Each structure stands twice: as C-alpha cells, then as structure tokens.
Amino acid sequence: MLLLFFIIKCSVDGNCLAGEINCLCIVYNVKPENVLFAHHDCCATNYKVLQTLKTQGNFSSLTSSPCISHGGNNTGNKSLVRGNFPLLQK
C-alpha cells in the first residue's frame, strides 16, 4: 500500500510539524518505520522535522529529497510552484 500525506502547513516549529506527521501515522495506522520518503523545500524547519522524526519518532527508513526549485533564496517562494522561474527569465 502506498499513501501520500500532502501537508501544507506554515510553522517555524519543526517539532510541532513532526508531531503532526506522527499523529497522521497514528490516525491512518501507518508504522513510522514504513514511512520511506519525504519531499520538501529547503527551509530549516523542514530539516528539523526530518531530524526529529528520525531521532525521536522511529522513522528509521525515512529518506529525504529537497526540491531543487526551492533552493537557496527561493525557499518558500510560492510563485515557483506555478511554473514562474524568475531567476531563469531574460
């Protein structure tokens, strides 16, 4: 079985977001060690979430993939989601 959790949440507290992900796993009866992949932008909060899940939440199989279009100075820039890449325009 393959599940996708699509979480849109703004927070500066990575521990809070990690707790929400853990709660979703409980609600949907997903064992933390069966969560395999996380795709995210490169903000520091997301890295804190991953660190918390791996070290305190038994998400031992979790692999991370940061979004390349949200790197550097574009972290959190919602215009990139719509396909507007201002750094590449002439």
C-alpha angles and dihedrals in degrees: 000000000000121000129185121205108198106193122183106183131142115212140137090211111088092183090058092052091047088053091052091052090049090051091051089054090053093047093050094038094241117154111230092232088059093060102100111170141035123186114192146145119265102259117134092242091064092052089051089052091053093046092049094047093050098044103034106018104051092243088146097153095050115129121192130219117182116207110252093209091059097053130124114350094000098069109137094004102146093193089074091062090063092054098260108136105183094181091059099046121105 
